[in-house]
């Protein structure tokens, strides 16, 4: 007879602790400064990159909570979320997170989670492009796995209408106000022609363009995205794509929303009033956006986690020791 003892070394698997501001104030006091410095450099190098990073928070937190699962690469046994339907050929700039993580590991090895990097970098993307700044709650752990299927099933399509979006957000205790305000994340960045081809040429199977489109704007989009276009070609999500402001909502009121899922917020009665409000009152938009981002960041996984050394891969597990 023998006793089998398995020792897991250097790996702590616990549920995520309560989130709080200043979580790293003692263990890595320069953490938030390091993240913002890298984001500043990224913004100067390629303005579009910070908009991409901001959207990581949405695509990560909706899928099993804010746990950094989005950042994991595929492995022979696990399909990561980067190639999910809503992410493939869309999400980009993962190398910026790699750069942030490398800087943090040099300063404070094994302290700051990749999940928290997403939250800090998303906030910085907004603040550095003219939007509001706010205090983020930190203390998340990184997931041990990912779910491409969950990501594909959960994340909304550019074809989504307001009803679909409202129902999705309600599942996460996010209300209509949160939905409209957080949709304002499209104040910066670009999207692909792929996302709007149906709007231009076959809205709702009609063989015609979306009637909600302003005629002049539709003509612009026809030139940008003709039928024979490379559908990975991109267009601006609003008229000021490198400035975080309320122009996005002004565009929706004018029938110039790039995505169907955006424009439907103005054509749907339950959301139209908020779109109008934010189009004329940027401060109200900023306030509601911050509230929504904090609520979104509160979504947590109930699964075990760790602090990854590399955001793209789970920490290596040592082989179990068997004692007889």
Secondary structure, DSSP 4 states (H G I P E B T S, - for coil): ---------S---BPPPPPBTTTTTTT-TTHHHHHHHHHHHHHHH-HHHHHHHHHHHHHHHTTTSSSSGGGPPP-SS---STTSTTTTTT---HHHHHHHHHHHHHHSTTTS-HHHHHHHHHHHHHHHTTS---PPPB---EES---HHHHHHHSPPTT--HHHHHHHHHTTT--HHHHHHHHGGGGS-EEEGGGTHHHHH-GGGSSS--TTS-HHHHHHHHHHT-TTS-TT-EEESSTTTTS-SSHHHHHHHTT--SSHHHHHHHHSHHHHHHHHHHHH-HHHHHHHHHHHHHHHHT----S-EE--SBTTBPPPPPPPP---
